[in-house]
Amino acid sequence: MEPTQAGQVVVIGSGLIGRSWTMVFAGGGFRVKLYDIVQQQITSALEYISKEMKELEKSGMLKGTLNAEKQFSLISGCTDLKTAVDGAMFIQECTPEKLELKKKIFGQLDLIVSNDVILSSSTSTLLPTKLFTGLKHVKQCIVAHPVNPPYYVPLVELVPHPETEPSTVDKTHALMKKIGQSPVKLTKEIDGFVLNRLQYAVISEAWRLVGEGVISPADLDLVMSDGLGMRYAFIGPLETMHLNAEGMTNYCERYREGMIHVLKTFGPVPDFSGEIEQQISQAMSEKTPADPEHLNASQSTGRKSGRRRDIVLSLPHWKTHLSRDTRRLLWRREDLL
Ligand SMILES: NC(=O)c1ccc[n+]([C@@H]2O[C@H](COP(=O)([O-])OP(=O)(O)OC[C@H]3O[C@@H](n4cnc5c(N)ncnc54)[C@H](O)[C@@H]3O)[C@@H](O)[C@H]2O)c1
């Protein structure tokens, strides 16, 4: 089977994220080598990918222009690192989140790769200076942090090392666009990158509000799922501000004082333990008992298919079918106040 894109991609680590990246790259028409140190992991990853692609095809949700069989034929497994990276143009590392292990892998890659391949890590938390400093090929290194699982959630945060060449960032950005992802560029590293910083800001205020007895855990979640989240799935917070008034300047004029007043009432960073943790844990467990069977059945992004996965799956479909104008109409200023 001929790939529709020139260049070979290597995925290192065939766990949850590696499998999903493999499907994304094959969906984009790239030949993919899936490398792991455990042969059994590769075997089960290939079985999973084959089954998943067929199911996605059946439900009309398969990405890309090639059919499932053709996409699957672009993927091969490999347990020899040198063979895997031979001729590669892009390497996406997806091994467990352990600094020493990842440093070891990038150290091994540094010795065998060419000067034009891009070395990319899926790390959620490790900063590029921790991962890549001292590597001979540091200019070619970048973090491309996906959201779990990248097949269903397109955002990818691109985080450079201070010595990463701008062309590495640009090429990675272009590649991500080509395979249907939604890349964003950070100009420098920062703890939590951007997605988790936003997520933690929301989580910490949610925690404080429940802890202070202002609202129940279930109602707090409704504020997001039936309120803010409805909007933010389509329009980000900054564009929301712009549309929520006669432009951004007008928004700031109107709401600056109020925002600052409310923000000054925010409490300290919670410790996420103790009585409040117990209260929230109990409330969440009433809805979904915290055992593997119930959690797997409800997870949108877990290792097994869950009922909420269908919702996550259909969101991109919805988003592309709602034109920008329709979105603006749906979120008119008066609806946002
Ligand atoms: N799971 C998430 O929600 C999520 C989201 C975004 C990013 N990430 C990041 O993606 C990376 C992978 O996470 P995951 O959840 O897929 O982990 P995982 O445990 O599911 O998979 C890790 C895989 O790496 C393999 N592996 C271990 N040592 C190896 C080595 N030396 N060489 C090659 N392969 C090796 C394992 O056999 C396994 O198949 C982590 O850095 C994680 O932080 C995870």
Ligand as a Chemical Component Dictionary entry (heavy atoms), coordinates in Angstrom:
data_LIG
# 
_chem_comp.id                   LIG 
_chem_comp.type                 NON-POLYMER 
_chem_comp.pdbx_formal_charge   0 
_chem_comp.three_letter_code    LIG 
# 
loop_
_chem_comp_atom.comp_id 
_chem_comp_atom.atom_id 
_chem_comp_atom.alt_atom_id 
_chem_comp_atom.type_symbol 
_chem_comp_atom.charge 
_chem_comp_atom.model_Cartn_x 
_chem_comp_atom.model_Cartn_y 
_chem_comp_atom.model_Cartn_z 
_chem_comp_atom.pdbx_ordinal 
LIG N1  N1  N 0  -2.681 9.169  29.366 1  
LIG C1  C1  C 0  -2.961 10.463 29.209 2  
LIG O1  O1  O 0  -4.020 10.940 29.566 3  
LIG C2  C2  C 0  -1.945 11.359 28.549 4  
LIG C3  C3  C 0  -2.354 12.567 27.924 5  
LIG C4  C4  C 0  -1.393 13.353 27.288 6  
LIG C5  C5  C 0  -0.051 12.967 27.302 7  
LIG N2  N2  N 1  0.300  11.803 27.936 8  
LIG C6  C6  C 0  1.709  11.411 27.951 9  
LIG O2  O2  O 0  1.922  10.381 26.996 10 
LIG C7  C7  C 0  2.979  9.539  27.455 11 
LIG C8  C8  C 0  2.512  8.071  27.416 12 
LIG O3  O3  O 0  1.413  7.915  28.274 13 
LIG P1  P1  P 0  0.481  6.604  28.178 14 
LIG O4  O4  O 0  -0.719 6.899  29.031 15 
LIG O5  O5  O -1 0.274  6.220  26.765 16 
LIG O6  O6  O 0  1.391  5.500  28.887 17 
LIG P2  P2  P 0  1.205  3.911  28.851 18 
LIG O7  O7  O 0  1.735  3.426  30.139 19 
LIG O8  O8  O 0  -0.184 3.574  28.450 20 
LIG O9  O9  O 0  2.173  3.424  27.665 21 
LIG C9  C9  C 0  3.569  3.497  27.737 22 
LIG C10 C10 C 0  4.155  2.527  26.724 23 
LIG O10 O10 O 0  5.565  2.729  26.683 24 
LIG C11 C11 C 0  6.192  1.459  26.583 25 
LIG N3  N3  N 0  7.585  1.595  27.036 26 
LIG C12 C12 C 0  8.078  1.553  28.304 27 
LIG N4  N4  N 0  9.425  1.717  28.267 28 
LIG C13 C13 C 0  9.766  1.874  26.963 29 
LIG C14 C14 C 0  10.987 2.101  26.287 30 
LIG N5  N5  N 0  12.149 2.191  26.945 31 
LIG N6  N6  N 0  10.980 2.212  24.943 32 
LIG C15 C15 C 0  9.815  2.099  24.254 33 
LIG N7  N7  N 0  8.624  1.909  24.843 34 
LIG C16 C16 C 0  8.595  1.792  26.177 35 
LIG C17 C17 C 0  5.344  0.538  27.434 36 
LIG O11 O11 O 0  5.567  -0.837 27.081 37 
LIG C18 C18 C 0  3.943  1.044  27.059 38 
LIG O12 O12 O 0  3.462  0.382  25.901 39 
LIG C19 C19 C 0  3.364  10.039 28.842 40 
LIG O13 O13 O 0  4.476  10.892 28.746 41 
LIG C20 C20 C 0  2.151  10.811 29.279 42 
LIG O14 O14 O 0  2.424  11.840 30.207 43 
LIG C21 C21 C 0  -0.616 10.981 28.533 44 
# 
loop_
_chem_comp_bond.comp_id 
_chem_comp_bond.atom_id_1 
_chem_comp_bond.atom_id_2 
_chem_comp_bond.value_order 
_chem_comp_bond.pdbx_ordinal 
LIG N1  C1  SING 1  
LIG C1  O1  DOUB 2  
LIG C1  C2  SING 3  
LIG C2  C3  SING 4  
LIG C2  C21 DOUB 5  
LIG C3  C4  DOUB 6  
LIG C4  C5  SING 7  
LIG C5  N2  DOUB 8  
LIG N2  C6  SING 9  
LIG N2  C21 SING 10 
LIG C6  O2  SING 11 
LIG C6  C20 SING 12 
LIG O2  C7  SING 13 
LIG C7  C8  SING 14 
LIG C7  C19 SING 15 
LIG C8  O3  SING 16 
LIG O3  P1  SING 17 
LIG P1  O4  DOUB 18 
LIG P1  O5  SING 19 
LIG P1  O6  SING 20 
LIG O6  P2  SING 21 
LIG P2  O7  DOUB 22 
LIG P2  O8  SING 23 
LIG P2  O9  SING 24 
LIG O9  C9  SING 25 
LIG C9  C10 SING 26 
LIG C10 O10 SING 27 
LIG C10 C18 SING 28 
LIG O10 C11 SING 29 
LIG C11 N3  SING 30 
LIG C11 C17 SING 31 
LIG N3  C12 SING 32 
LIG N3  C16 SING 33 
LIG C12 N4  DOUB 34 
LIG N4  C13 SING 35 
LIG C13 C14 SING 36 
LIG C13 C16 DOUB 37 
LIG C14 N5  SING 38 
LIG C14 N6  DOUB 39 
LIG N6  C15 SING 40 
LIG C15 N7  DOUB 41 
LIG N7  C16 SING 42 
LIG C17 O11 SING 43 
LIG C17 C18 SING 44 
LIG C18 O12 SING 45 
LIG C19 O13 SING 46 
LIG C19 C20 SING 47 
LIG C20 O14 SING 48 
# 
